[in-house]
Amino acid sequence: MPHRFVIADVFTETAFGGNQLAVLPDGRGLSERAMQSVAREFNFSETTFVLPPETPGTDFRLRIFTPAHELPFAGHPTVGTASVLARLGLVALRDGAATVVFGEGVGPVSVAIEVDDRRAFSRLSLQAAVEEPADRPTAEAAAALSLPADAVREAWFSTVGNPFCFVHVADREAVDRAEVDRAAWSRHFAGAFSDALFFFSGDLASGSRLYARMFAPGFGIDEDAATGSAAATLAGSLANRLPEREGVFTWTIDQGVKMGRPSLMEASAEKRDGAAVRVMAGGATVLVAEGTITVPDGI
C-alpha cells in the first residue's frame, strides 16, 4: 500500500545540511513492524509516523523510529515533523505561527512553529525534571572516544526522556579527532544508563556557543548530524549547574560539521526554585523531497 513521505533537513536553513528526517504524515494502517521496516529502508537516524491523537490535549500521536529501535522521544524528529506538517498545511497557522502538541512516549511535547517564505522554524518545549545518576564515567568516555585522558574534562549521564552520556572535551580539535573505540564502548557503555555519547567543547556559561558531535552505536547511529533531545537535555543539565535560581538560560550548539552536514540548534532551559523545570530546543527545517513508499501488505 502506498504511503506519502516527505524528506526534510532539520536544524539548518540550507538544503543538504542539518539532520535528515523522513516523515510519513499519515501513518494509519501501518503496524509497528511495518514502521520499523520503513525506518530501516530510509536508514536515516530517525523516521516519524504521524497518527491521530490518543491523549486529551494533544493534536497528533508521533511515533519515532531509528533503523534499529523505536524511541520515546527525540528532538530533531519532533522539531522537523512540526515544520513539515505546517508546510503541508496540516497545521492551522495564524499570522504564520502555530503551536502543536504531539503525544510521544515521554508524554505531551509542545512545539511552537513560525513559517515564512524563507524557512520554517520550530521549537520544542518539554516540561520535565533533569535526572542525573551520580556516575561520572570520565576515563571510560575518553577510552570510548579514542582520546587521551587529559582531553576529557568531565563526563556525566543525564536525561529528560532520552538518556545521554555528556562528555565535555578540552577543545574543538579533540572533538573532531574522536573516533569510536568499539571495544571500549561495549565494555563501558553497553548496558549503562546511556550508551549514546554526546561530546562537545566550549564554555559552559549561558550564552556560549558549543561545538558537538554524537555517537550512538547501540541505536544503529554511527554519528548523528543534530541531536535535539541531547541539546535540550544538556541545556537543562548546564542550567542546573548555574548559581542563578530563576531564569531562562540559552546555548547555541553547532553539530554535524565534521560529517559534512552542519547543523545549528538553539537550546534553552527554564529554572524555578533552583532547578530546571522546562527544556527547549529549536531550529529551522528545509523540505527537500517527497513521494510515496509502497509497504507490502501483511507486515
N, C-alpha and C positions, 0 to 999 in steps of 0.2 A: 504494500500500500504506500503511495507517495505521501511524503510529509515535507512541508515547506521548511527551509532553513535559511538563516542569514549568517554570514561570517562578518565579524567585526574585529577591529583592533582597538583595544581598551587601554586607557591611560596614555593616550597620545592624541595629538591633533593632526598627525600625518599618517596617511595610509602606508602600510607595511612596517610600521613601528609598533611599539606597545606590545600587549599580550593578546594573542589570537583567541577568539571565542566563537564557538558555533552555538547558535540559538535556534531552537525549534519553538516558534511562538505558539504552536498548538500541539501539545504532546499527548492529547487524548488518544486512547486506543493503543498506546504502546505499553507493553509490560516492562517491569524492571529489567528483565533480561534483555529485552529489545533496546531499552535506553542504554544499557551498558555496552551493547554491541555497536550502537550508533556512535557512542563516545569513543570506542576503540577504533572505529572506522575513520573518524575525523582525526583522531590522535593528537588533538590539541591538549593543553594542560587541563582544560575543562570544557564541557559541553552542557548546555542548560536546556531544560524542558519546562515549558510554561503550561500550567494546568489551572482549572477553575479553583477558586478558593475553598478551603475546607475549615478554616478557622475564622470565627467572627472578628471583624475589624481588619481583615486582610483583603487585598484586591486580587491576588493570584497566589497559587501554590507554585513554588520554584524548587525543582529538583536539579542537583548539580552532580555531574559525574566526571571524574578523571578517567583516563584509559583503563584504570585498574579498580577504582572504588567509587562509591557514592560518598559525597561529603555533606555534613550537616549545615555547612555554611562556608562561603568563600567570597572574597572581596571583589576581584575583578569580574567574575561571572554575575554577581549581583548588580554592580555598577553598570556593566556593559549591557545586561539584559534590559534594565530600566531604560537606557538610552535607545536601544533597538526598538522596544515597544513604543516609545514616544515617536521615533522616526516613522514607524509603520502606521501611526495613527490609532494604536490600540490603547493609548492612554490619553485621556482628555486634557489638553493644555489650555491654560488661561493666561493670556499675555506671555506665551512662550514658556510657561512654568507649570509644574505639577508635582505632587507627592504621591508615590505609590508605595504600598506596603505588601511585601512578599511574606508568605508563610514558609519558613525554612525549618530545618531540623533543630536550630537553636531557638526558634520562636519567631515572632514578627520582626522583620527588618524593614525600617523605613528608608526610602530613597527619595531625595529631592532632585528634581530634574529641571534643567534650563536648556532650552533649544533655540538656536537662531540659524540664520542661513549658513553660518560657517561651521558650527560644531554643536554637539550635544554634550553637556556636562552633567554628570550625576554624582551625588554624594550620599553614601550610605551612612546611617546612624543606628547604632545598636546600644541599647541600654543594658549594660551588664557589668558586673564587677570583674576586675582582673584577678585571676587566680595564679599564684606562683608557688611551686614547691620550693623547698629550701635548697635543693641540689644546685651546685654551681660547677658544671662539668667543663671547666675552662681548659684543663690539659687534654681532656678527651676530645673537645671540639677542635683544638689545634691539630691533634693527630688525624681526625677525620677529614680535615680540610687540607692536609699535607702542608701545614705551616709550622714553623718553629714556635716553641712555647712563648717566646718573647714577642711574637707578632699578635698574640691574642691578649687583650686586656681583661676581658671578663666574658663568661657565658652563663646564661640562665634560661630556665624554662618559664613560659608564660602562656596564658590562654584567656580568651573571652568567647570561646566556642571551638575554634581550631587551635590546637596546641602547637607551639613552635619552640625551638631552641634558638634564642637570640645570641649572637656572637659579636661582641664589639672588637673590631680589628684595629690595629695600630694606624694604618693609613690605606689610601686608595690602591697603592701598588700591591699591598698584601691581599686586598680583596680580589684584585684581578689575577693574582698569582695562584690563588687557591684552586685546588682540584680535589675531587672526592677520592679518598683512600677507602675503597670498598671494604677491605678487611677491617680497618679501624672503625669505620662507620657501623658495620654489622656487630662488631664486638661491643661498642659503647652505646649505640643508639637504637638498634633494632630491639623493639620491646620496651624502650624507655618511655618516659612521659610524652616525648615527641621525638620523631626521627627526622623531622624537617628542619634544616639548618638555614636560618636567615642571618646572614653575616653582613656587617656594614662598618663603615668608618665615618668619622665626623664628630663634632662637638655634640654633647647630649643636651645642651641647653635648648629651651623652647625658642623657636625661630631659626634653628640651624637647618642646614641642608646636608642630608646624609647620602652616602653612596653605597648601594647594596647589591647583593646577589642572593639567590635562594636555591638550594639543592634539596630535593625530596625524593630520593630513590625508592623509598617504600611506597610511594603513590604513583610510581611509574613516570615521575617527572625528573629528568636528569638536571635540568635547570629551568627556572620559571622567569619569564621576562618581567612580570609585575605581579606582586602578591598583595592584593588589597587587604585581605584579612590579617596578614602579618603586619602591614603598615598600621592598621587600626589598633591591633594589639600592642605593638611597640609603642605607639603614642600613649596608650593607657599606662603601660609599664613605666615609661620615662616620666610621665606626668606624676606618677606616684612617688618618684624619687625627688621631685622638686620641693623646696621648702614651703611654697605657697599652698594654702589650704583651700583656696577657691579660685575659680577662673577657667578659661579655655586656653589650652596650650597647643601649639601647632609646629609641625615639622614638614619639610619638603624632602621627598625621597626620590633619587634617581636610581633606576634599576633597569636591567636588560641591556645596558650599554656594551658590556663585554661580549654578549652573544649577538650583537648587531640589531637588536630590537629596542632602542632606547625608549624608556617609559618615565613618566613623571607623575608622582602621586602626592596629594596633599593629605596629611594625616593629622588628626586632632584628638584631643581628649578633654572632657569637662570634669573638673574636680569639685566635689562638695564635701565639706567637713573633713578635708584631708585625704580623700580617696577618689579615684576615677570612677565615675558612675555612668559615663557615656563615652563611646569611642566612635570616630568618624573617619572615613577615607573617601576621597573623591578624585575625579579626573575626567578628561574628555574621552569620547568614543567616536570612532570613524567607521562607517559601514563600507565594506569593500566588495562583498559578493552576496548573491542569493540564488536559490534554486530549489530543487526538490531532491530528496533522497528516498529511494524505494526500500522499504523494510519488508522482508519476506513475512508472509503470514505464519503464525504458529511459533514465533519466538518471543 
